């Protein structure tokens, strides 16, 4: 009886795969929001309505940037992001296939969002928003309480750094670059 209880507990806690194979693997969410965690996926519409998945950028270093057109500190930081994008988009990395920025807007109107992208010369192609402002499910999932906020992830989708701006952003990315 004791063996049956232990065996049942193992199947409940670790999972079971039917057929010829039994798979004992922890049923644990491997994603999180701390340095070292695999970042949760984001899948939101771009300005043209096409959904863009963050996980499609696996293999690259990616700065996930939370911002909005109405946010003055965000708009000021955008010039630093433009400089970083221009500097690193063609760089060679130790273990990655390039650099990309994935911008998540907390705007409520597409018009304001699109105008800010153009006005600030945000030339990268990964701009997304659900146009829900602070009621965005992604903002809630990522516990975004203020903007600008960002998360730098490596080619393995694991979080390297959180909320790095200005010169610090360049210093951290430089540490992964082999040649510009």
Secondary structure, DSSP 8 states (H G I E B T S, - for coil): -HHHHHHHHHHHHH----SS----------B-SSTTSB----EEE-TTS-EEEGGGGTTSEEEEEEE-TT-HHHHHHHHHHHHHHHHHTT-EESSSS-EEEEEEE--S-HHHHHHHHHHTT---SEEE--S-GGG-HHHHHTT--SSSEEEEE-TTSBEEEES--HHHHHHHHHTTEEE-
